[in-house]
Amino acid sequence: MAMMILRDDALWTGQILGDPEVASLIASLPAGAPVTLRIAGTPIRFHKMEGGPDGRPLPGLTVDAAHAQAWAALRQEHAGAVPLEIEGSPKRRDPYLESLSAMLDEWNSPEDAEAFDDL
């Protein structure tokens, strides 16, 4: 599980601990893209930062104005590292099962995907 250090008004990918995939997913978002994170059980919407003065992408998120109060309260309530999840993030892939899917292609139908993907 990813953890995050609550420190600033912004969320920087360097403050995410324990799960480099979460940090790299956030860093790979396009500028301005919205993302909802569940931090210490509280869902808070952020937006990927716009590029810096030199045009390079910044590795951070700014809180959505509608969630600013909840973010401020969360930062005051919790000190140190807190659990972090990306809301609605796709489930992690199992490499073993992915290798089998090529052999079991009769199960790769839209109907099967609808029936079994959420299991």
Secondary structure, 3 states (H helix, E strand, C coil): CEEEEECCCCEEHHHEECCHHHHHHHHCCCCCCEEEEEECCEEEEEEECCCCCCCCCCCEEEECHHHHHHHHHHHHHCCEEEEEEECCCCCCCCHHHHHHHCCCHHHCCHHHHHHHCCC
